[in-house]
């Protein structure tokens, strides 16, 4: 699983936008990512870089807060995981 996929899982389960540190906390709590030492910086870095991409699954809703974009604008996680498994 990639960090982007872990972030998407957390945001899918959230009832709204989350602060990047809360996203990190939930990733660790759920055991979605093993390397925790630099995880907070990596989560923020991935989110910041991703929202610049037109097809990003994420959107920045206010400083430090992120949410999933509507499904038709982002990629489908299940489809992406199936393609990865097929390779």
C-alpha positions as CSV (number, residue, x, y, z in Angstrom):
1,X,0.0,0.0,0.0
2,X,1.3,3.5,-0.8
3,X,1.0,6.4,1.5
4,X,-1.4,8.1,-0.9
5,X,-3.7,5.0,-0.7
6,X,-3.5,5.1,3.1
7,X,-4.4,8.8,3.2
8,X,-7.4,8.1,0.9
9,X,-8.6,5.3,3.1
10,X,-8.5,7.6,6.2
11,X,-10.3,10.4,4.4
12,X,-13.0,8.0,3.0
13,X,-13.8,6.9,6.6
14,X,-13.8,10.5,7.8
15,X,-17.1,12.4,8.0
16,X,-15.5,15.5,6.6
17,X,-12.1,17.3,6.0
18,X,-9.3,16.4,8.4
19,X,-6.2,18.3,9.6
20,X,-3.1,16.8,8.2
21,X,-1.9,15.8,11.7
22,X,-5.2,14.0,12.4
23,X,-4.8,12.1,9.1
24,X,-1.3,11.0,10.2
25,X,-2.6,9.9,13.6
26,X,-5.4,7.8,12.0
27,X,-2.9,6.2,9.6
28,X,-0.8,5.1,12.5
29,X,-3.8,4.1,14.6
30,X,-5.1,1.8,11.8
31,X,-1.6,0.4,11.2
32,X,-1.7,1.4,7.5
33,X,1.9,2.6,7.5
34,X,4.9,1.2,9.4
35,X,7.4,4.0,9.2
36,X,6.2,6.5,11.8
37,X,9.4,8.6,12.4
38,X,9.0,10.9,9.4
39,X,5.3,10.1,8.7
40,X,3.9,13.6,9.6
41,X,6.2,15.3,7.2
42,X,5.6,12.7,4.5
43,X,1.8,13.0,4.8
44,X,1.8,16.8,4.5
45,X,4.3,16.6,1.6
46,X,2.1,14.0,-0.3
47,X,-1.0,16.0,0.2
48,X,0.6,19.3,-0.8
49,X,2.1,17.8,-3.9
50,X,-1.1,15.9,-4.8
51,X,-3.5,18.8,-4.7
52,X,-1.5,20.5,-7.4
53,X,-2.3,17.6,-9.8
54,X,-5.5,18.0,-11.7
55,X,-6.6,14.4,-11.1
56,X,-5.7,14.4,-7.4
57,X,-8.1,12.4,-5.2
58,X,-7.6,15.2,-2.6
59,X,-8.5,18.8,-2.2
60,X,-7.2,21.4,0.3
61,X,-10.3,23.0,1.9
62,X,-8.4,25.4,4.2
63,X,-4.9,25.7,5.4
64,X,-3.8,22.3,6.7
65,X,-7.2,20.7,6.1
66,X,-7.8,18.1,3.4
67,X,-10.7,16.1,2.0
68,X,-11.5,13.8,-0.8
69,X,-12.5,15.4,-4.1
70,X,-15.8,14.2,-5.6
71,X,-15.2,10.7,-7.1
72,X,-15.5,11.7,-10.7
73,X,-12.4,14.0,-10.4
74,X,-10.1,11.6,-8.5
75,X,-8.9,8.1,-9.2
76,X,-10.7,5.0,-7.9
77,X,-8.7,3.4,-5.1
78,X,-10.2,-0.1,-5.7
79,X,-9.4,0.0,-9.4
80,X,-5.9,1.2,-8.7
81,X,-5.3,-1.6,-6.2
82,X,-6.7,-4.2,-8.6
83,X,-4.4,-2.9,-11.4
84,X,-1.4,-3.1,-9.0
85,X,-2.2,-6.6,-8.0
86,X,-2.5,-7.7,-11.6
87,X,1.0,-6.4,-12.4
